[in-house]
């Protein structure tokens, strides 16, 4: 390396400013690094965050596409929600049934436990069949509304199962009013 190359390397390296003195660094450390730390400012910021969260939650509950979780977004998921929420299903009763079976099996003898286990298996198979039938209905609605070339979104079967299993009051976005049975 020539002397000229060595000079250009030393001139271009470094931080480009003088090292701060100890007095300057200590003074900088005394200042707050982030915003106003007063109690009133923190209370106001917390209140604003709470208000923003409540607005977003309200928008999510009402079904505004922008605020929905990723699993609930899109026209296919909207159609799936309409199908699931618009009818009475056996899936809705699965969770209470499982809790009931759990309570019964903890307090009974082995022969009753065997019967309950068989009933639980039959309930799971029935619900699986119902979800598969609902899935076929959702697929046909998607093809009708969005075109026959539309590819079905991945995970629709599981979405149908989990949405159907949730108790109606806890579903997000809120289900539309249930259709009246004839």
C-alpha positions in Angstrom: 0.0 0.0 0.0 1.3 3.4 -0.9 1.5 6.4 1.4 -1.4 8.1 -0.4 -3.7 5.0 0.1 -2.9 4.9 3.8 -3.7 8.6 4.1 -7.1 8.2 2.3 -8.0 5.3 4.6 -7.3 7.2 7.8 -9.1 10.3 6.5 -12.3 8.3 5.6 -12.4 6.3 8.7 -13.6 7.4 12.2 -16.8 8.8 13.5 -16.6 12.2 11.9 -17.1 14.2 15.1 -15.1 15.0 18.2 -15.4 12.7 21.2 -17.8 14.3 23.7 -16.3 15.4 27.0 -17.3 13.7 30.2 -19.2 16.8 31.3 -21.3 16.7 28.1 -22.1 13.0 28.5 -23.2 13.3 32.1 -25.4 16.3 31.2 -27.0 14.2 28.4 -27.7 11.3 30.8 -29.6 13.6 33.1 -32.2 14.5 30.5 -35.1 12.1 29.9 -34.5 9.9 26.8 -38.2 9.5 25.9 -40.9 12.2 26.1 -42.5 13.8 29.1 -42.4 11.5 32.1 -44.8 13.5 34.3 -47.6 11.6 36.0 -50.3 13.6 34.2 -48.8 12.9 30.8 -48.6 9.1 31.6 -52.2 9.0 32.8 -53.3 10.9 29.6 -51.3 8.6 27.4 -52.8 5.5 29.1 -56.3 6.9 28.7 -55.7 7.6 25.0 -54.4 4.1 24.4 -57.4 2.6 26.2 -59.8 4.8 24.0 -57.9 3.7 20.9 -58.1 0.0 21.9 -61.8 0.3 22.6 -62.4 1.9 19.2 -60.5 -0.9 17.4 -62.4 -3.6 19.4 -65.7 -2.0 18.6 -64.7 -1.9 14.9 -63.6 -5.6 15.1 -66.8 -6.6 16.7 -68.9 -4.9 14.1 -66.9 -6.7 11.4 -65.0 -3.9 9.7 -62.5 -5.7 7.4 -59.6 -3.3 8.2 -59.7 -4.2 11.9 -60.3 -8.0 11.7 -57.6 -10.5 12.6 -55.9 -12.1 9.6 -57.8 -15.4 10.0 -61.2 -13.6 9.7 -60.3 -11.4 6.7 -61.5 -11.8 3.2 -64.7 -12.5 1.3 -64.4 -16.3 1.7 -64.2 -16.0 5.5 -67.2 -13.7 5.4 -69.2 -16.3 3.5 -68.1 -19.0 5.9 -69.2 -16.8 8.9 -72.6 -16.3 7.2 -73.1 -20.1 6.7 -71.9 -21.0 10.3 -73.7 -18.2 12.1 -76.9 -18.5 10.1 -77.9 -22.0 11.4 -78.1 -24.1 14.4 -75.3 -26.7 14.4 -74.2 -29.7 16.5 -70.8 -28.1 16.7 -72.0 -25.5 19.2 -73.0 -28.2 21.7 -69.6 -30.0 21.5 -67.9 -27.9 24.2 -70.7 -28.1 26.8 -71.1 -31.8 26.1 -67.4 -32.4 26.6 -67.4 -30.5 30.0 -70.5 -32.6 31.0 -68.8 -35.8 30.0 -65.6 -34.8 31.9 -67.7 -34.2 35.1 -69.6 -37.4 34.7 -66.4 -39.5 34.1 -64.7 -38.1 37.2 -67.5 -39.2 39.5 -68.6 -42.6 38.2 -67.4 -46.2 37.8 -65.5 -47.8 34.9 -68.5 -49.2 33.1 -70.1 -45.7 32.8 -66.7 -44.2 31.8 -66.5 -46.7 28.9 -70.0 -45.7 27.7 -69.2 -42.0 28.0 -66.0 -42.5 26.0 -68.0 -44.3 23.3 -70.5 -41.4 23.2 -67.7 -38.9 23.1 -66.2 -40.6 20.1 -69.6 -40.7 18.4 -70.1 -37.0 19.1 -66.6 -36.2 17.6 -67.3 -38.2 14.5 -70.8 -36.6 14.1 -69.3 -33.1 14.5 -66.5 -33.9 12.0 -69.1 -35.1 9.4 -71.2 -31.9 10.1 -68.1 -29.7 9.6 -67.3 -31.5 6.3 -70.9 -30.9 5.1 -70.7 -27.3 6.1 -67.3 -27.0 4.3 -68.9 -28.3 1.1 -71.7 -25.8 1.5 -69.2 -23.0 2.0 -67.2 -24.1 -1.1 -70.3 -24.1 -3.2 -71.3 -20.6 -1.9 -67.8 -19.3 -2.6 -67.9 -20.7 -6.2 -71.3 -19.2 -6.7 -70.5 -15.7 -5.4 -66.8 -15.3 -6.3 -66.7 -17.3 -9.5 -65.9 -21.0 -10.4 -62.2 -20.3 -10.9 -61.8 -19.1 -7.3 -59.4 -21.2 -5.3 -60.7 -22.1 -1.8 -58.6 -20.4 1.0 -56.4 -22.7 3.0 -57.6 -23.6 6.5 -61.3 -23.1 5.8 -62.3 -26.5 7.3 -60.5 -25.6 10.5 -61.9 -22.1 10.5 -65.4 -23.6 10.1 -64.8 -26.0 13.0 -63.3 -23.4 15.4 -65.9 -20.7 14.6 -68.7 -23.2 15.0 -67.4 -24.5 18.3 -67.2 -21.1 19.9 -70.2 -20.0 21.9 -72.2 -17.5 19.9 -71.8 -14.6 22.4 -68.0 -15.0 22.3 -67.6 -15.0 18.5 -65.6 -12.1 16.9 -66.8 -10.5 14.7 -70.3 -10.8 16.2 -72.6 -13.1 14.3 -75.5 -11.7 12.5 -78.9 -12.5 13.9 -79.8 -16.2 13.5 -82.3 -17.0 10.8 -85.6 -18.2 12.1 -86.4 -21.8 11.6 -89.7 -22.6 9.9 
